[in-house]
Amino acid sequence: MIKYALACEQAHEFESWFPSSDAFETQRKRGFVTCPVCNSPEVDKQIMAPSVARTDKAPDKAPSMQPEPQAMTVLSDKEREIRAALRALREHVMKNAENVGKDFVEEARKMHYGEAEERSIYGEADLEEARALLEEGIDVLPIPHVPDDRN
């Protein structure tokens, strides 16, 4: 696992763990990595100091086991309400719409052009695919993953 320091285009800083650097890039390109403050998908890695053991210390002194301080936030009541609403929206869609998975873009186009029955669907699309659908006049909406309130 790799811990990355991240920041969105609004300069909100946060950290997240990924199985590999490829996993981070794949998730970021698909719009799955979003800022927990403003939900922006425009997220980039920040410069981090590597964790390297020092060799100039005396061997009898163990390195500090204190964790590094992390950026924290206290959410206002309004922000908690917004998170709850987003969570409810996600649950409603997943309960009441058909999951078409990786066929989302194709199925959305078929429905838009009258080649398939209109219905509520959800699935997977990267940002470029979503932009193309919007340019064609097909209304799509990203459904963000909302971090757990306990985090």
Secondary structure, 3 states (H helix, E strand, C coil): CEEEEEEECCCCEEEEEECCHHHHHHHHHCCCCCCCCCCCCCEEECCCCCCCCCCCCCCCCCCCCCCCCCCCCCCCHHHHHHHHHHHHHHHHHHHHCEEEECCHHHHHHHHHCCCCCCCCEEECCCHHHHHHHHHCCCCCCCCCCCCCCCC
